[in-house]
């Protein structure tokens, strides 16, 4: 359990929010395609538009949280997301659907940036470790949210789906209400000199953002590439798709905090990135070898690959928590973390198509290409971290040499 009252309150808010996210992640697309009967191509286009819109709001929301107070701004993003999600029940045509998913996606992206100063303020001596705890808690909440979503999908009626949508909106609202019990985060006064938008001018931090964005494509390996690979290229049973996700989720829940404890400096974060690149190359290689094997052998190889991949995911997340916070100035945490979130947003947008083109269309060589991309990205992270540290002489006492 978190050590302080504010940490516990924010953890509770995060948990409730993640239950709503679990509902949406499991059944959101099916609601629009199966219940509202929008064409799948239109749904895909609308979600892509929403993803692009979301990329534009994180930096501004983070900056607003810095200068206006993070608790209120973050609560406002949750309320907007709740209202946009509830409006899904009225979105029975393409453009209303686009407007609502854009509003919901933008609010989610803004919230991820706006909450960063809260984590830094109330996360204790090691906010990065507290962030790891929140990630494990988020996985639990998403898993629980998937349960009622599974019920609605099984029933398959429009009222059942609408009840699910309203349940997600209620979870986002409750998450905002929980924040009332947490002390506010005072705005950080700006210095009179210097540019306002420092994060977008910080070239070393932008390079780290780009590297993390490339590495973040790994999050789509288990949700996009592996399911398609199992169905199209292996003789493994199809229930293994759910099994791989379950294994991944359980490992993250149990080990994410432990994996983050030893990553306590930018140098350690850079090394974690490097180790994750090695792990991703190994897992991609194992996945590629599963084609053409008997069902039992393919399943064994795939499960082994998922375990190796998830170990890399733990290191990647821990490294990202550390470098993103440690290399961000305290008076611009929200702005910097908003910039850092751009990498993951781009990975969300381009990751599925990239993985499908390389791993599914190209086949086995594509897995080696993707794994090599992760390896090279991880190897470049220590160099970028050293550059970023040299640009921050005022904070040198907080940053160990990479």
C-alpha positions, 0 to 999 in steps of 0.5 A: 500500500502507498505510504501517505494519504495523498498517495492512497487517494490518488491510487484509488482514483487511478484504480477507478479510472482504470476500471472504466478504461478496461471497459472501453478497451475491451468493448469500445470498438465492438460497441460501435461496430456491433451495437451501433452498426457503423462500418468497421472502416469508418470506426478505424478511420475515426479512431485514427483521427482521434489518435492524431487529435490526442497528440496535440493536447498533451503538452498544453494540458501539462503546461496548464497543470504546471501553472494553474495547479495539477489537481483541478486540471486533471479532475477536469480532464476526467470529467470531460472524458466522462461526458464524452464517453456518455455521449457515445450513446448518442453517436449513431452516425459517423461524424457524431462518433468522430466528435465523441471519440476525439473528445474522449481521446483528447481528454485521456491524453490531457489527463496523462500529462496533467497528472504528472505534477501530482505524481511528482509532488505526492510520490515521495522520494521516488515518484518513479517507483510510485508510478510503477505501483500505479501501473501495476494497479492500472493493470488490475483495474483494466482486468476487472473492467474487462469482466462486465465488458465480456458480459455485454459482448456475450449478450450482444444487445444495444441496451447491454452495450449502452449500460456498459458505456454509461458504466465507463462514464460513471467510473471516470466521474467517480475517479474525479470525485475521489480527487476531492480528498487529495490536497491540491498541488500548488502551481509552480511560479515561472521565472521571468526570464527564459522561454515559456515552452522549454520542453519543445526546445529541449533537443536531448529530451526530444531525442529521448521522447523519440527513442521511447516512442520507437520502443513503445511500439512493443506494447502493440506486439502482444495486442496486434501482432501476436494474435494475428500471428497465432491465427495466420501463421501457427498451429497453436490453439486460438485460446492462447491469444487470451492466455498470452494477455493473461500471462503478460498482465499477471507478470506486470501486476506482480513485478513492475514495482520490483523492476523499478526499484533498482532503476533509481537514476537516469543512468540506470534508466538508460541501462534498463532501456538497453536490456529491454531492447535485448529482451525484445529481440529475443522474444521476437526471434522466439515468436518467429520460430513458432511458425510451422511447429506442432501445436504444443511446441508452438504454444510452448515457444509463444508462451516463453516468448511472452514471458521474455517480452514482458520482462523487457516491458518491465524494464522499458516501463521502469526506464521510461518512468525514470528518465522522463521524470528525472530529466524534467525540471520540477517547474515544468513537469507537466509540460515535459511529461506531455512532450514525453507522451508524444512518443507513446502517442505516435507509437499508438498511431503507427505501431499496428500498421508497422507491425502488420506490414513487417511481422504479418505481411513479410513474415518471419524476417519481419520479426527479426527486423522489428526485434533489431529495431528495438535492440538498436533503440535500446542501445542508443538510449544511454548516449541520449541520456548522457547528452540530456544530463550534460544539458542540465548542470544545475540538476547534476547532483540529482543525476548520476553519470550515465 
